[in-house]
Amino acid sequence: MQCQSCRKDVTPDMMFCAWCLEYLGAANKGKKANFFSRFVAVVLDPLIALLIWLLPSLLLTALSPKLGGVFAIVGIIGYIIWALSLFRQGMTPGKLLMGLQVVDQRNGEIPGFGKMFLREIVGRFISGLFLGLGYFWALFDKSAQAWHDKLAGTVVIKRNAPQVVAG
């Protein structure tokens, strides 16, 4: 088998080219996301939620306690809806900021809400067991899959920048 990007030979069981790190499931989809960018995205997810919810809640509470209380509830609901809508695109808020995307390991398609829910909610819990060993598994796995990726049948890629076509 040959990588479509760098034209070097790769073994058929690989999901990423060992030479250029291009995702092999779909041409020009992206490259293998490194562990550091994945880690930053995981850290950003709760920080984004906290900032989007906490700062406006505190400011509005200073103006009016009732308004702050209403926003505290509405803000959480709004954030959850936004985060769940990103699931349908194979992303979380942190992945969106880091330019990462979760794709189906077989064909590079967006995995859909069900797989993303399985990966992000159930799978992350499992990866966190045993001192977080499931997260660090991605460092040693040939396909850079953590346990939650293996459970959902996904890989994480660094998305290629969208091509701008001059008109």
N, C-alpha and C positions, 0 to 999 in steps of 0.2 A: 504494500500500500504506500502511496505517496502523498505527502502534505501538499494541498493545493496552493498554499501560500509560498513556501520556500522550496518546494519540489524535492525535498529530501525524503528518503525512505523512513517509514515509521512502521512499527509492528501493528497488526490489525486490532489488537485488544486495547490500544491506547485511545484516550479521549482527547488528548492534547499532544501536539507535536513536541517532541523532546528538544528540538532545535530552536524553533521560533515561538513556542508556546501557544500557537493558534489552535482554537477549538476545531476538532476534526469532524464533528457531527453535522456542521452546516458551514458552507463557505462564507468567509468574511463576516462571521457573526461576532467574533471577539477573541480575546486571548485568555489564557488561564489567569484568574484573579489570584494575586499572591496572598499569603496568610496575613500579612500586616494590614492590607486594605480591607480584608474580610473582618479582621479584629476591630479595626477602627469603625467599620459600619455597625458592628454589634454594639460597640460602646456608644455610638451616636444615637442609636434607636431610642433608648430611654431618655437620653439627654434632650433630644428634640421634643419628645413628648412632654418632658418636664418644662422646658422653656416655653413651648406653645401654650401650655396650660397654666403654669405657675405665674409667670410675669403678668399676663393680662388679668388673671384672677386677683393678684395682689393690688394692681393698679385700680381695678374696678371696685374692689372692696374698700380702698381708701376713699373713693368717691361716694360709694353707697354700699353698705353691707348687703342689702338685698340684691343689688345688681351683681356684686361679686359672687354671691351664692348661686345666682342663676347661671352666670357664666361658668362657674366651676363645674356645674352639671352639663350644660350645653357644650362647653369646651371639650370635655372628655368624650362625649358622644360624637362630636364633630371630628375629633382626632381619630377615634376608632374607625369611623366611616372612611376617612381619608386613608388610613393605614390599610384597611381591608381592600380598598379600591386599588392600592398599589400591589397587593397580593396578586390580583388578576393580571398584573403586568410583570410578575416575577420579581418584584422588588419590595423592599421595606424603605422607610424614610432614610435610614442610614445608607442603604445600598444606592438609593437614588442620588444622594449627595456624593457618594464615592464613585459613581459611574459603573456600578456593578449590576449584574442581572443574573437571576437564577433561571436556568434552562433545563429542559428535559435532556437527560444524558444520552438518549438514543438519537434524537433528531434535531436538537437545538431549538425546539419550539418552546413557547412560554408554557410552563407546566399547568397553569390554571389555578383557580381558587382552591379547589380541594387538595391538590398536591402541596400547594404553598401553605395551606393551613396545617396539614399533616407535618410538613417540614418545620415550619416556624413555631408551632405551638407544642405539638406532641414530641417531635423529633428533637427540638432544642432542650426540652426537659430531659430526654434520654441522654443527649450528649453531655449535659451538665452533671449527670451522675458520675460517681467514681472520680471525684476531684476534677471534673471537666475533661476527662480523657477523650471523650467523643469529639470535642472541638479540636484538640491537638492531633487527633488521628489524621487530619488533613495535611499535616506537615510531612507525614511518612507515606501516605497513600499515593500510588502511582497516578491516580486520577484527581488528586487533591480533594477527595471527598471526606467530609466529616461524617459522623454517624447519622446525623439528621439528613444529609445528602443521600447517603446510601438507603436510608429508610424510604425516602420519597423518590429515589431514582433521578436525582438532579445533580448538576454541577454549577459552579459559579464562575461567570466570565466577566472580564473587564470589557464592557461594550465598546465597539468601534465607534468613533465619532461619526455622526450622520454626515453623509456626503451632500454637499451643497452644489446644486446644478445651476450654472448660470443660464438665465433665460433669454 
